[in-house]
Amino acid sequence: MPRGVSLVPFKTRHAKPAAKMRRGFGHRSRCSRSRAEITRAPVRRAHPYVNAPRPLGKALGRLGYDTCADTFMDAVSTTEIPELNGRPLRSLTMAYASAHFGKSIFWYGSESLFAFLLTEVAQLGPSAVGWVLCGSFLLSAMLDVVVGVLLKRRLSSAVSAAHLQFMGALATSAALMFLFAVPAMRPEAPLTLSAVAILLFRIAYAFIDIPQNAMLSSAVGTVADRAYLAAARLAGSGLAALTVAGTVASLVYSIEAMRAPLLLGLGIFMAIITFGACAMLYFAVRDNGRDPILPIQAKTSVMSLGREIDSMAWLLIAAMFITSFASPVFTKLLPYYAASHLLDPILGTITISLISVGMVLGQPFWLRALKDRSGPMKITVTCLSISVTAALFAAAGTGVAWSILPAALLFGVSSGGVGAALWSAYGDVIADTGAGNEGVAYGLFTASAKLSLAISAAGIGLLLEDSSFREVTSSRLLLGMTLPAITAGLLTVLLLLLWRRRWESARPAA
């Protein structure tokens, strides 16, 4: 509960610790309603990011709060998630980070190797590859929402979501191995077969992606735990990017006769890692034994979701759309910049790797630096940092070649901070205002990111079609890398400031 907001009378609030009140089913409230009635009644929690006090009494009643002594603390319905600490939290975090590592291997591997397959096997040009990837991202965005809508009841429980992700890992592994086996098949119509394989992979991937995202809200119950989980998530993502970069490099520099078996072996390796990690997460969540086995029935339709979740969720969806133009565009163009401007394979490899290293190493820093800060404050600070570090990289790119190394590391730190801040903030909002609709909410969240990825894929394809962008004397490629990150960070900060101003003007006077 935010500071300054109290729904419980003073004597009752200080008579019994909150944790005991949650467990104390024998405690009697002065409220006239029975516990069963309270449990069935929807309780809208206080906004997790507003520290200013709100008026009580009738105003709280109009907002949907229950002002009875125990209602907010003691009866939060069957969807309440217990607080974890110590060993249970560490084991859950390790399992969640491992599963995200496996899922990210699929994501980064497919993203990198889709382009490789389309250029090497189907012999497509950069512009055509960009449009194919754009279409695949749009399909993936649509599938995220569809899966979230159709399976929203199962996605409301951490146990059922973990089981769904486990089954999705099987389907995704099979689709990925089929995709990576295309070069070994030497088909007569490689583009058609590659397109079918990509389509199957995108469909299967939604069943591993959305369940894992939904667990960010349902697996833990406090703001601090979700920040910890989001940081571990981004660390796993950075390690996956490093792993894929190494394997893709070995594939690209191998002799042509060995590429097909190496690609298939890479698919098998990814499948084993992801399947094992998702199985570990399922058993970790199930053995916790504190999440309802049967998911709750979502009480809202998809059309009314916007009225059920907080307006902050829609703000974060917009922020995710904007920030997804920052780091993804930068990291996709960085290999081309390294090849055409750095002219040193060792320097280029180190520069590319430092982005992922920064994502991993920066998580403990952001956890400490932004501890106890509100969600919008975390996003504001990290978005400003990514704009500044992108500008530093642009400045370093015009100077001594080795000066871009610290700039690349700092950009990776900032990129990981933006991701962790957005995911933890969204997890908090959905946990408080979107119970029963986690699947739909996270489907919309990831769909917004993939929509921007689709736009950027088409733009990058058109950009690379013009060979003048890669000329050593031209700064256009460097600007194409850094300008989207600078702009996206500043636009997100401006969006948050406008939202805060609008909220303050609409807030009733105390």
VOGU-3710 file (C-alpha; in Angstrom, 3 decimals, decimal comma):
1> mprgvslvpf> 0,000/0,000/0,000  1,467/3,397/-0,858  2,470/5,815/1,856  -0,278/8,169/2,895  -3,136/5,853/1,912  -4,909/4,147/4,798  -8,143/2,227/4,525  -7,989/0,768/8,060  -8,835/2,631/11,314  -5,829/3,568/13,456
11> ktrhakpaak> -6,473/1,153/16,322  -7,165/-1,782/14,045  -4,238/-0,975/11,812  -1,750/-1,017/14,680  -3,272/-3,828/16,700  -2,081/-6,655/14,481  0,714/-7,006/11,892  -0,460/-7,208/8,300  1,073/-10,629/7,651  -0,741/-12,119/10,648
21> mrrgfghrsr> -4,000/-10,524/9,628  -3,754/-12,201/6,246  -3,405/-15,581/7,898  -5,732/-14,952/10,800  -9,030/-16,266/9,477  -10,462/-16,238/12,997  -10,050/-12,497/13,319  -13,426/-10,770/13,299  -13,959/-7,567/11,435  -16,281/-4,819/12,553
31> csrsraeitr> -17,655/-4,911/9,046  -21,186/-6,291/8,883  -20,498/-8,438/5,828  -19,396/-12,052/6,100  -15,947/-13,160/5,014  -17,436/-15,077/2,075  -19,149/-11,920/0,864  -15,932/-9,955/1,209  -13,941/-12,585/-0,678  -16,407/-12,594/-3,558
41> apvrrahpyv> -16,515/-8,813/-3,784  -14,043/-7,180/-6,162  -11,541/-5,104/-4,215  -9,706/-2,448/-6,123  -6,322/-1,866/-4,558  -4,674/1,478/-4,094  -2,604/2,704/-7,002  0,925/1,376/-6,410  2,671/4,543/-7,572  0,720/7,355/-5,960
51> naprplgkal> 2,164/8,536/-2,663  -0,204/11,441/-2,070  -3,112/10,856/0,389  -6,613/10,434/-0,972  -9,870/11,491/0,672  -11,694/8,774/2,583  -15,379/8,094/3,113  -17,660/8,540/0,133  -14,807/9,149/-2,258  -13,336/5,743/-1,429
61> grlgydtcad> -16,714/4,134/-1,864  -17,082/5,640/-5,318  -13,628/4,344/-6,240  -14,555/0,804/-5,265  -12,586/0,522/-2,011  -13,994/-1,278/1,003  -13,411/0,826/4,112  -14,170/-1,961/6,601  -11,378/-2,672/9,055  -10,053/-5,951/7,645
71> tfmdavstte> -11,264/-6,032/4,090  -8,192/-4,624/2,409  -5,686/-6,454/4,578  -7,413/-9,735/5,282  -9,714/-10,704/2,433  -8,168/-10,183/-0,963  -9,883/-13,201/-2,585  -8,268/-16,380/-3,816  -5,986/-14,492/-6,188  -3,824/-12,973/-3,457
81> ipelngrplr> -0,204/-14,003/-3,812  1,724/-14,591/-0,581  4,936/-12,756/0,128  8,069/-14,832/-0,358  11,442/-14,386/1,247  14,697/-16,216/1,718  15,115/-19,584/0,067  11,642/-19,841/-1,599  12,136/-16,497/-3,347  15,682/-17,346/-4,428
91> sltmayasah> 14,672/-20,740/-5,828  11,708/-19,241/-7,672  13,872/-16,429/-9,036  16,539/-18,853/-10,257  13,913/-20,999/-11,958  12,201/-17,969/-13,525  15,503/-16,504/-14,749  16,509/-19,896/-16,196  13,186/-20,226/-18,018  13,546/-16,706/-19,364
101> fgksifwygs> 17,088/-17,546/-20,463  15,713/-20,513/-22,409  12,878/-18,501/-23,910  15,269/-15,688/-24,846  17,569/-18,170/-26,586  14,593/-19,035/-28,786  13,796/-15,366/-29,352  17,311/-14,109/-30,111  18,217/-17,257/-32,019  15,165/-17,064/-34,236
111> eslfafllte> 15,541/-13,307/-34,707  19,191/-13,632/-35,781  18,851/-16,805/-37,802  15,592/-15,916/-39,571  17,529/-13,267/-41,464  20,375/-15,741/-42,080  17,981/-18,339/-43,486  16,195/-15,834/-45,697  19,410/-14,413/-47,144  21,503/-17,588/-47,420
121> vaqlgpsavg> 18,812/-20,177/-48,207  16,060/-18,147/-49,898  18,499/-15,622/-51,434  16,418/-12,567/-50,482  17,701/-8,995/-50,423  17,749/-6,769/-47,302  14,499/-4,993/-48,170  12,612/-8,253/-48,795  13,990/-9,748/-45,567  12,831/-6,660/-43,692
131> wvlcgsflls> 9,286/-7,008/-44,999  9,178/-10,747/-44,209  10,351/-10,086/-40,652  7,861/-7,228/-40,375  5,037/-9,596/-41,305  6,248/-12,219/-38,818  6,351/-9,651/-35,992  2,828/-8,462/-36,825  1,622/-12,057/-36,772  3,366/-12,606/-33,444
141> amldvvvgvl> 1,741/-9,480/-31,982  -1,700/-10,666/-33,051  -1,055/-14,143/-31,625  -0,041/-12,668/-28,259  -3,423/-10,996/-27,891  -5,345/-14,037/-29,177  -3,574/-16,431/-26,792  -4,076/-14,011/-23,909  -7,799/-13,770/-24,663  -8,481/-17,470/-25,248
151> lkrrlssavs> -6,436/-18,694/-22,276  -6,946/-15,821/-19,853  -8,413/-18,076/-17,166  -5,447/-20,460/-17,208  -3,018/-17,549/-17,276  -4,485/-16,077/-14,077  -2,757/-18,743/-11,958  1,017/-19,153/-11,712  0,742/-22,961/-11,550  -1,450/-23,304/-14,632
161> aahlqfmgal> 0,600/-20,671/-16,499  3,817/-22,574/-15,724  2,245/-25,808/-16,968  1,056/-24,067/-20,146  4,565/-22,700/-20,704  6,004/-26,204/-20,223  3,716/-27,561/-22,949  4,483/-24,546/-25,130  8,204/-25,308/-24,817  7,606/-28,714/-26,405
171> atsaalmflf> 5,724/-27,225/-29,362  8,216/-24,380/-29,816  11,176/-26,777/-29,721  9,632/-28,925/-32,447  8,871/-25,875/-34,609  12,382/-24,472/-34,171  14,081/-27,748/-35,100  11,883/-27,954/-38,202  12,908/-24,409/-39,119  16,616/-25,095/-38,633
181> avpamrpeap> 16,368/-28,325/-40,623  15,264/-26,451/-43,770  18,829/-25,941/-45,136  19,622/-29,649/-44,679  16,468/-30,593/-46,633  17,583/-28,546/-49,684  13,966/-27,990/-50,793  12,976/-26,888/-54,294  10,977/-23,979/-52,860  13,127/-22,799/-49,906
191> ltlsavaill> 11,245/-19,529/-49,407  7,878/-21,294/-49,080  9,186/-23,913/-46,661  11,049/-21,288/-44,617  7,899/-19,155/-44,425  5,829/-22,134/-43,223  8,454/-22,992/-40,600  8,598/-19,380/-39,380  4,789/-19,290/-39,174  4,673/-22,472/-37,075
201> friayafidi> 7,397/-21,154/-34,792  5,591/-17,842/-34,216  2,370/-19,662/-33,318  4,125/-22,008/-30,890  6,239/-19,245/-29,350  3,167/-17,368/-28,108  2,404/-20,319/-25,804  5,776/-20,027/-24,095  5,992/-16,232/-24,097  2,650/-15,081/-22,673
211> pqnamlssav> 2,486/-17,612/-19,776  5,952/-16,628/-18,585  5,134/-12,927/-18,778  1,881/-13,425/-16,858  3,770/-15,132/-14,021  5,535/-11,856/-13,278  2,269/-10,692/-11,677  0,938/-14,001/-10,329  4,055/-15,755/-8,986  5,036/-13,130/-6,389
221> gtvadrayla> 3,010/-10,646/-4,395  5,116/-7,590/-3,535  6,614/-4,698/-5,457  10,122/-5,576/-4,221  9,785/-9,227/-5,271  8,583/-8,258/-8,743  11,488/-5,833/-9,142  13,835/-8,674/-8,124  12,164/-11,043/-10,586  12,262/-8,477/-13,405
231> aarlagsgla> 15,975/-7,851/-12,789  16,696/-11,590/-12,913  14,611/-11,769/-16,082  16,715/-9,118/-17,831  19,936/-10,755/-16,630  18,782/-14,024/-18,195  17,968/-12,164/-21,383  21,459/-10,662/-21,530  23,103/-14,059/-20,995  20,931/-15,513/-23,755
241> altvagtvas> 22,012/-12,747/-26,131  25,670/-13,513/-25,359  25,103/-17,237/-25,917  23,334/-16,726/-29,233  25,963/-14,230/-30,406  28,692/-16,810/-29,848  26,837/-19,626/-31,570  25,765/-17,487/-34,518  29,350/-16,269/-34,975  30,591/-19,866/-35,144
251> lvysieamra> 27,885/-20,597/-37,710  28,651/-17,593/-39,910  32,409/-18,209/-39,963  32,110/-21,963/-40,573  32,658/-23,546/-43,977  29,543/-23,737/-46,126  29,320/-27,553/-46,081  29,097/-27,567/-42,268  26,441/-24,860/-41,875  23,372/-27,081/-42,281
261> plllglgifm> 24,364/-29,682/-39,616  25,629/-26,914/-37,310  22,307/-25,091/-37,626  20,352/-28,248/-36,801  22,635/-28,962/-33,844  22,079/-25,405/-32,631  18,314/-25,958/-32,755  18,613/-29,160/-30,699  20,815/-27,364/-28,143  18,285/-24,524/-27,788
271> aiitfgacam> 15,404/-26,989/-27,443  17,090/-28,983/-24,649  18,017/-25,846/-22,678  14,558/-24,281/-22,954  12,621/-27,466/-22,245  14,686/-28,190/-19,132  14,411/-24,617/-17,833  10,625/-24,482/-18,315  10,278/-27,829/-16,538  12,323/-26,472/-13,617
281> lyfavrdngr> 10,093/-23,393/-13,358  6,934/-25,503/-13,409  8,141/-27,688/-10,542  9,357/-24,647/-8,585  5,958/-22,937/-8,840  4,032/-26,150/-8,162  6,137/-27,094/-5,133  5,572/-23,653/-3,683  2,093/-24,922/-2,855  0,701/-21,467/-2,136
291> dpilpiqakt> -0,911/-20,633/-5,460  -4,423/-21,932/-6,222  -4,248/-24,969/-8,516  -7,525/-24,041/-10,191  -7,278/-20,619/-11,858  -9,918/-18,048/-11,104  -12,620/-17,194/-13,583  -11,991/-13,819/-15,161  -15,008/-11,649/-14,529  -14,523/-9,248/-17,398
301> svmslgreid> -14,828/-9,416/-21,138  -12,015/-8,348/-23,418  -13,874/-5,216/-24,472  -14,177/-4,043/-20,867  -10,545/-4,737/-19,987  -9,632/-1,106/-20,492  -12,100/-0,116/-17,774  -10,895/-2,793/-15,365  -7,129/-2,270/-15,366  -5,582/0,979/-14,262
311> smawlliaam> -4,873/3,773/-16,722  -1,236/3,379/-15,737  -1,231/0,023/-17,563  -2,169/1,710/-20,831  0,520/4,312/-20,234  3,095/1,533/-19,794  1,868/-0,197/-22,957  2,510/3,051/-24,836  5,920/3,347/-23,154  6,782/-0,210/-24,204
321> fitsfaspvf> 5,870/0,631/-27,803  8,115/3,705/-27,807  11,116/2,189/-26,010  11,105/-0,867/-28,292  12,510/1,409/-30,991  15,581/2,115/-28,820  17,725/-0,899/-27,982  16,411/-3,297/-30,707  17,247/-0,891/-33,549  20,648/-0,154/-32,011
331> tkllpyyaas> 21,599/-3,811/-31,548  20,368/-4,847/-35,012  22,429/-2,180/-36,764  25,508/-2,542/-34,552  26,937/-5,586/-36,437  26,685/-3,664/-39,727  28,387/-0,676/-38,119  31,141/-2,897/-36,715  31,734/-4,544/-40,093  31,790/-1,335/-42,139
341> hlldpilgti> 33,261/1,254/-39,754  35,357/-0,446/-37,080  37,216/-2,694/-39,555  38,673/-4,704/-36,661  36,975/-8,074/-35,988  38,189/-8,182/-32,380  37,004/-4,650/-31,634  33,666/-5,325/-33,327  33,106/-8,572/-31,419  33,946/-6,948/-28,074
351> tislisvgmv> 31,670/-3,989/-28,811  28,712/-6,218/-29,664  29,309/-8,423/-26,606  29,544/-5,466/-24,213  25,894/-4,587/-24,857  24,775/-7,924/-23,399  27,399/-7,785/-20,637  26,068/-4,386/-19,597  22,502/-5,720/-19,473  23,595/-8,452/-17,053
361> lgqpfwlral> 25,989/-6,455/-14,866  23,694/-3,455/-14,649  20,827/-5,235/-12,899  22,322/-5,165/-9,347  23,161/-1,494/-9,860  19,600/-0,569/-10,858  18,124/-2,627/-8,013  20,159/-0,659/-5,476  20,042/2,742/-7,133  16,261/2,744/-7,651
371> kdrsgpmkit> 15,218/0,847/-4,539  11,907/2,090/-3,071  11,362/4,429/-6,022  8,033/4,548/-7,810  7,520/2,841/-11,159  7,336/6,071/-13,194  10,466/7,374/-11,469  12,387/4,190/-12,368  11,270/4,428/-15,990  12,105/8,139/-16,163
381> vtclsisvta> 15,646/7,679/-14,832  16,440/4,670/-17,024  14,979/6,269/-20,166  17,053/9,394/-19,595  20,103/7,181/-19,146  19,532/5,349/-22,444  19,213/8,678/-24,278  22,433/9,951/-22,706  24,425/6,760/-23,349  23,216/6,576/-26,965
391> alfaaagtgv> 24,425/10,158/-27,440  27,759/9,192/-25,851  28,086/6,294/-28,300  27,376/8,627/-31,224  30,053/11,021/-29,978  32,535/8,179/-29,407  31,879/6,872/-32,910  33,347/10,049/-34,369  36,526/9,813/-32,272  39,075/7,128/-31,417
401> awsilpaall> 37,786/3,653/-32,283  38,434/2,100/-28,860  36,463/4,877/-27,122  33,192/3,226/-28,114  33,819/0,296/-25,731  32,805/2,074/-22,485  29,934/3,723/-24,371  28,692/0,296/-25,523  28,900/-1,071/-21,966  26,977/1,900/-20,563
411> fgvssggvga> 24,347/1,576/-23,281  23,860/-2,071/-22,298  23,471/-1,070/-18,637  20,858/1,545/-19,588  19,020/-0,831/-21,913  18,731/-3,452/-19,183  17,517/-0,798/-16,752  14,728/0,335/-19,081  13,548/-3,239/-19,571  13,592/-4,094/-15,867
421> alwsaygdvi> 11,809/-0,856/-14,926  9,046/-1,347/-17,496  8,434/-5,016/-16,718  8,415/-4,613/-12,937  6,149/-1,547/-13,140  3,698/-3,316/-15,434  3,761/-6,411/-13,232  2,822/-4,294/-10,210  -0,063/-2,577/-11,986  -1,552/-5,798/-13,370
431> adtgagnegv> -1,171/-7,594/-10,032  -3,158/-4,810/-8,369  -5,783/-4,002/-11,000  -5,902/-6,808/-13,562  -6,586/-9,987/-11,573  -8,098/-12,606/-13,863  -6,986/-10,777/-16,996  -3,218/-11,259/-16,780  -3,115/-13,087/-20,113  -4,917/-10,337/-22,023
441> ayglftasak> -2,939/-7,597/-20,282  0,445/-9,139/-21,033  -0,674/-10,022/-24,546  -1,336/-6,337/-25,186  1,963/-5,381/-23,558  4,119/-7,672/-25,699  2,021/-6,960/-28,799  2,888/-3,270/-28,486  6,592/-4,169/-28,417  6,295/-6,453/-31,438
451> lslaisaagi> 4,366/-3,819/-33,359  7,301/-1,439/-32,994  9,701/-4,281/-33,874  7,706/-4,849/-37,072  7,973/-1,187/-38,027  11,696/-1,087/-37,257  12,347/-4,326/-39,216  10,812/-2,821/-42,341  12,726/0,420/-41,787  16,061/-1,350/-41,261
461> gllledssfr> 15,523/-3,385/-44,432  14,954/-0,230/-46,458  17,924/1,432/-44,771  20,339/-1,381/-45,603  19,118/-1,507/-49,199  21,023/1,741/-49,725  24,716/0,824/-49,757  25,757/4,424/-49,065  24,748/3,953/-45,419  27,692/1,594/-44,919
471> evtssrlllg> 30,378/3,856/-46,355  33,189/4,493/-43,880  33,067/8,236/-44,495  29,306/8,405/-43,863  27,807/9,013/-40,422  24,289/8,048/-41,524  24,520/4,505/-40,143  25,760/5,787/-36,774  22,866/8,250/-36,622  20,443/5,515/-37,682
481> mtlpaitagl> 21,616/3,450/-34,701  21,642/6,105/-31,998  18,944/8,610/-32,967  16,000/6,192/-32,345  17,335/5,413/-28,849  17,830/9,098/-27,992  14,373/10,015/-29,288  12,578/7,046/-27,705  14,034/7,748/-24,259  13,086/11,423/-24,340
491> ltvlllllwr> 9,593/10,730/-25,728  8,903/8,224/-22,953  9,970/10,725/-20,288  7,738/13,377/-21,890  4,830/10,910/-21,937  5,258/10,194/-18,218  5,433/13,891/-17,369  2,260/14,625/-19,333  0,464/11,737/-17,625  1,537/12,972/-14,188
501> rrwesarpaa> 0,343/16,487/-14,964  -2,998/15,149/-16,207  -3,421/12,975/-13,106  -2,626/15,846/-10,746  -5,126/18,137/-12,494  -7,832/15,454/-12,368  -7,169/14,417/-8,744  -9,891/15,575/-6,329  -8,810/18,046/-3,698  -8,194/16,541/-0,257
//
